[in-house]
Amino acid sequence: METPIRVNDPRQHINEEPRNDFGDLMLGFTGMFALMFVIFFGMVIWKFIAS
């Protein structure tokens, strides 16, 4: 006999996908750091070329 699934019951994780929250956080921080790193050194190089 199967137990009926109530969609509004928060204890039932019906649509939940397995995610690695810490990995997502670190990926975001690393990506943002890399972007700012490239922009910073690009502007430093631009300043030396312009002057």
C-alpha positions as CSV (number, residue, x, y, z in Angstrom):
1,M,0.0,0.0,0.0
2,E,1.4,3.3,-1.1
3,T,1.3,6.4,1.1
4,P,-0.5,9.3,-0.6
5,I,1.8,12.3,-1.4
6,R,0.4,15.6,-0.4
7,V,2.1,18.3,-2.5
8,N,1.6,21.1,0.1
9,D,3.4,19.1,2.9
10,P,6.8,20.8,3.4
11,R,8.2,17.5,4.7
12,Q,7.9,16.0,1.2
13,H,10.9,17.1,-0.9
14,I,9.2,16.4,-4.3
15,N,10.9,18.9,-6.6
16,E,14.1,19.3,-4.7
17,E,17.3,19.0,-6.7
18,P,20.5,17.9,-5.1
19,R,22.8,20.9,-5.0
20,N,26.1,21.7,-3.5
21,D,25.5,25.1,-1.9
22,F,29.0,25.6,-0.6
23,G,30.5,24.7,-4.0
24,D,28.1,27.2,-5.7
25,L,29.2,29.9,-3.2
26,M,32.9,29.2,-3.8
27,L,32.4,29.2,-7.5
28,G,30.7,32.5,-7.4
29,F,33.4,34.1,-5.2
30,T,36.1,32.7,-7.4
31,G,34.5,33.8,-10.6
32,M,33.9,37.3,-9.2
33,F,37.5,37.5,-7.9
34,A,38.8,36.4,-11.3
35,L,36.7,39.0,-13.1
36,M,37.8,41.8,-10.7
37,F,41.4,40.7,-11.0
38,V,41.3,40.9,-14.8
39,I,39.6,44.3,-14.7
40,F,42.1,45.7,-12.2
41,F,45.2,44.6,-14.0
42,G,43.7,45.6,-17.3
43,M,43.2,49.1,-16.0
44,V,46.7,49.2,-14.5
45,I,48.2,48.2,-17.9
46,W,45.9,50.8,-19.6
47,K,47.2,53.5,-17.2
48,F,50.9,52.7,-18.0
49,I,50.2,52.7,-21.7
50,A,48.3,56.0,-21.6
51,S,50.9,57.8,-19.6
